[in-house]
Amino acid sequence: MNRLKKKIIISLMAGLIGIGIYGEIATKNAMEINAKENIQSQISQKILRFHVLGNSDDKADQDVKLRVRDAVGKYIEPKLEESKDINTTRKIVNDNMDGIIETANSVLKENGFSYKATCRIKNTDFPEKTYGQYTFPEGEYEALQIVLGEGKGHNWWCVLYPNMCFKGSVYEESAGEDENLKEVLTTDEYKEVFNTGKFAIKFKFLEYFKF
């Protein structure tokens, strides 16, 4: 076999090996993506998020957004104290939706804003976010959403059920493992969101995000 033929055969073999390796990597990546999507879907059925969107990125709009957040938290948190499951939490929120809207609009009016708040429970697409001790996967989640005015500014959010937002009717930064969340999720689901070394995790409830 001459040198040229050897080079051709070697090139073909290298190409086939490369295709095989690429195929294995692509298959593995597809399986990982599918598994992540499945676990996100499972997690999303067990939590209810709290989402507040500011009218704009103007400082005054952002400041009043946080005031609305605080007022709504003080209003709804005592009513959620006895809730032991997501269905009860959802019902309490829906039963008090008029009060939530009234609370939000009162804050806006007291601070001199003419725009209003709209509130509802809806399914919302969230990106993957790392905060405190937890990272929730990207995907669709059910959330109590409060939109102030046009809702085009930075947003703030946390987890309403299980209660990871309120400590004595105020917002506090979550530190360490959250027992409420651990009780709701399976072991695998909890490992997916809790810091296992895969993520650099910071959970800052008082920080807002834009996406």
C-alpha positions in Angstrom: 0.0 0.0 0.0 1.6 3.3 -1.1 1.9 6.3 1.1 -1.0 8.2 -0.5 -3.5 5.4 0.1 -2.3 5.2 3.7 -3.0 8.9 4.2 -6.4 8.6 2.6 -7.3 5.6 4.9 -6.0 7.4 8.0 -8.0 10.5 7.1 -11.2 8.5 6.6 -10.7 6.7 9.9 -10.0 9.9 11.7 -13.2 11.4 10.1 -15.3 8.5 11.2 -13.9 8.6 14.7 -14.6 12.3 14.8 -18.2 11.8 13.6 -18.7 9.1 16.3 -17.4 11.3 19.1 -19.4 14.3 17.9 -22.5 12.1 17.8 -21.9 10.9 21.3 -21.5 14.4 22.6 -24.6 15.6 20.7 -26.6 12.7 22.1 -25.3 13.4 25.7 -26.1 17.1 25.4 -29.6 16.4 24.1 -30.2 14.0 27.0 -29.0 16.5 29.5 -31.2 19.3 28.1 -34.2 16.9 28.1 -33.5 15.9 31.7 -33.2 19.6 32.7 -36.4 20.5 31.0 -38.2 17.6 32.7 -37.0 18.5 36.2 -37.8 22.2 35.6 -41.4 21.2 34.6 -41.6 19.2 37.9 -40.3 22.0 40.0 -42.6 24.6 38.4 -45.7 22.6 39.4 -44.7 22.9 43.0 -43.9 26.6 43.5 -45.6 29.9 43.1 -43.5 32.9 42.4 -44.1 36.6 43.2 -43.2 39.0 40.4 -43.4 42.8 40.5 -42.6 44.8 37.3 -41.8 48.5 37.6 -43.4 51.0 35.2 -39.9 52.1 33.9 -36.3 52.2 34.9 -36.7 55.7 36.2 -35.5 55.9 39.8 -38.8 57.1 41.1 -40.6 54.2 39.4 -38.2 51.7 40.7 -38.4 53.1 44.3 -42.2 52.9 44.3 -42.0 49.4 42.9 -40.2 48.3 46.1 -42.7 50.2 48.2 -45.5 48.3 46.5 -43.6 45.1 47.1 -43.3 45.8 50.8 -46.9 46.9 51.2 -48.3 43.8 49.4 -46.0 41.6 51.4 -47.3 43.0 54.7 -50.9 42.6 53.5 -50.7 39.0 52.2 -48.1 37.4 54.4 -50.3 37.0 57.5 -53.0 35.4 55.4 -50.6 32.8 54.1 -49.3 31.7 57.4 -51.6 28.7 57.7 -51.2 27.6 54.0 -49.6 24.1 53.7 -49.8 23.6 50.0 -49.7 25.4 46.7 -53.5 25.0 46.0 -54.4 26.7 49.3 -51.8 29.5 48.6 -53.3 30.0 45.2 -56.8 30.2 46.6 -55.8 32.7 49.3 -54.1 34.9 46.7 -57.1 34.8 44.4 -59.5 35.5 47.2 -57.5 38.5 48.2 -56.7 39.8 44.7 -58.9 42.9 45.1 -57.1 43.7 48.4 -53.7 43.2 46.7 -54.7 45.6 43.9 -56.1 48.1 46.3 -52.9 48.0 48.4 -50.7 48.5 45.4 -52.8 51.4 44.0 -52.9 53.1 47.4 -49.1 53.1 47.5 -48.9 54.5 44.0 -51.5 57.2 44.8 -49.7 58.1 48.1 -46.5 58.6 46.2 -48.0 60.8 43.5 -48.2 58.4 40.6 -51.2 58.5 38.3 -50.7 55.1 36.7 -52.3 52.0 38.2 -51.4 48.4 39.1 -52.7 45.3 37.6 -52.4 42.0 39.4 -53.1 38.4 38.4 -51.8 34.8 38.7 -50.3 33.8 35.4 -47.7 31.5 33.8 -44.6 33.5 33.0 -41.3 32.6 31.3 -38.4 33.1 33.6 -34.7 32.8 32.7 -32.3 30.8 34.9 -31.6 33.0 37.9 -29.0 32.5 40.6 -29.6 34.1 43.9 -28.9 33.3 47.5 -28.6 29.5 48.0 -30.7 28.6 45.0 -30.8 28.6 41.2 -34.1 27.9 39.5 -33.9 26.5 36.0 -35.1 28.5 33.0 -38.7 27.9 32.1 -42.3 28.7 32.6 -43.5 29.2 36.2 -46.8 30.2 37.8 -46.5 33.6 39.5 -48.5 36.3 41.2 -47.6 39.1 38.9 -48.1 42.8 39.7 -47.5 45.1 36.8 -47.1 48.8 37.6 -48.2 51.2 34.8 -46.6 50.0 31.5 -44.5 47.4 33.3 -41.4 48.2 31.2 -38.9 48.6 34.0 -36.7 46.3 36.0 -38.6 43.6 37.9 -38.3 42.0 41.3 -39.3 38.5 42.3 -39.1 35.8 44.9 -40.8 32.5 45.7 -44.3 33.0 47.3 -44.9 29.3 47.9 -43.2 27.7 49.7 -42.6 31.0 51.6 -39.1 32.1 50.7 -40.1 35.8 50.7 -41.4 36.8 54.1 -40.0 36.6 57.5 -42.3 38.3 59.9 -44.1 40.3 57.2 -40.8 41.7 55.8 -38.4 40.6 53.1 -35.2 39.0 54.3 -32.3 37.4 52.5 -32.4 33.7 52.7 -29.3 32.1 54.2 -28.5 28.4 54.2 -30.8 25.6 53.2 -34.5 26.4 53.1 -36.5 23.8 55.0 -39.8 24.9 53.4 -38.5 24.3 49.9 -36.9 21.0 50.9 -40.2 19.7 52.1 -41.9 20.6 48.8 -39.3 19.2 46.3 -38.0 15.7 45.8 -34.4 15.0 46.7 -33.4 15.3 43.0 -35.3 18.5 42.4 -33.8 20.1 45.5 -30.3 19.1 44.4 -31.1 20.8 41.0 -31.8 24.2 42.6 -29.6 24.1 45.7 -25.9 24.9 45.5 -24.1 21.6 44.8 -20.9 23.2 43.4 -22.2 23.5 39.9 -23.3 27.1 40.4 -21.9 30.2 42.1 -25.1 30.9 44.1 -26.3 34.1 45.7 -29.9 34.5 46.8 -30.7 38.2 47.1 -34.4 38.8 47.5 -33.9 42.6 47.7 -32.1 42.7 44.4 -34.2 43.2 41.2 -33.6 41.7 37.8 -34.3 42.7 34.2 -34.9 40.2 31.4 
